[in-house]
């Protein structure tokens, strides 16, 4: 059984998310992590309102996602409140990876999670096309409950420290040129990097588009901690806000790329 954390600003469509969970994953625990204080939905087991009055976006995400601490089961799934499930296809990942006695082989030096955490290819940033490193998708995180606690039980961000002044001009992979004041981290970057830091890994960026000095290590952290699932029929979920975003996307990290990258890294160590 699974503990689902439905996180985000509750609207009428949020009930569709809850109903789709009950249809395809019956007997699951459903925790509503409302970020706007609204909680009048049917078939909710627990309500978590921490962060609904937080003004800093990333801190709102962190505090609301800490609803995972209320999970009753060993497997948890934190989803946006506009994700709709169309099948129970995620059970295959749970059985083959999360509950298996023979999980995916990984590089020990770059393991944050005990088992891979499933995330969506939308919008899991490919550094070679987006310029963003350490940027998983926030659509869905499915993994061992203890691993999701590692991801979200982190210190809040000090917004005064989330700026960087870029003196030179930098050309990004898609052609734009940036300079001047920049964000240090996007919310998804801060959450993943801070979770790595809390686990003892020395990882940081000066600004959101910075290429790490050890670029290979950055790729290892992605490939050895996430299983990327292509949204749509293959995975059994899609985002109601962006229904066109399904299947493989040429500019994002997709399932085949990440799986191939992980296998190559493992073979090189043998």
Residue, then its C-alpha position, 0 to 999 in steps of 0.5 A: x500500500x502507498x501513502x499519497x501526498x497530494x500537494x498544492x493549492x486546492x481547487x475543484x480539479x484536486x478532487x479528480x486527483x484524489x478520485x484517480x488515486x482511489x480508482x487505481x490504487x485503492x486502500x492507499x492513504x491520502x494526505x492532503x498537503x494544501x498550500x492555500x488553506x483549503x481542505x474541503x475534499x472527499x475521501x481524504x485521510x489526513x490534512x497537512x496545512x504547514x506552509x500554506x501561509x509561507x510567502x517564499x515559494x520553495x519554503x512553501x513546497x518544503x513545508x507542505x511536502x513534509x506531510x510525508x512525515x504523516x505517511x503510514x506506509x513504507x512507500x510514499x508518492x508525493x504528487x502535484x494536486x493536478x496529476x491524474x492517474x489513468x492506470x496502476x502502472x506504477x505498481x511495477x516500479x514499486x515491485x521491481x525496485x522499491x520492494x525487490x530484493x534485487x534493486x537496480x545496481x547503482x554507484x555507491x559513492x553517489x547514493x542519496x536514496x536507499x532505492x531509486x525515486x521515480x520522477x517524471x520526465x516533465x519537467x526533469x531538466x536536461x542540463x545540455x539543453x536547459x542549462x539547469x543541473x540538479x533539477x528534478x521534476x516536481x510533478x511526482x516523487x515515488x519512493x520509499x517513505x524514508x527516502x522522501x523524508x530525506x528529500x523534504x526534511x531539510x532546512x528552509x531557504x534564506x531568500x536573502x542568500x538566493x541571489x548572485x551577481x554575474x559579472x560576465x556574460x554567459x551564453x546558455x545552451x538555447x542561445x540566451x545570454x545572461x548577466x547581472x543579478x541571478x537566482x542562486x537556485x530554482x526551487x527544485x535545485x535547492x531542494x535536491x542540493x540541500x538534501x544532498x548537503x544534509x546527507x554529507x555531500x559537498x554540492x553547490x552552485x553559485x547561480x542557477x545556470x552554473x555548470x558544476x566544476x565536476x560535471x560528471x559527478x552531477x550526472x551521477x547524482x541524477x542517474x543514481x538516485x532517480x528513475x525517470x518515468x515518461x508521463x502518459x500511457x507508459x507511466x499511467x499519469x498525466x498533468x491535467x494542467x498540461x495534458x499535452x505534455x506526455x511521452x518523450x520530449x526532445x529537450x528533457x531527460x527521458x527514461x531511455x536516456x537516464x537508464x542508458x546513462x546509469x548502465x554506462x556509468x556502472x559498466x565503466x566501474x567494472 
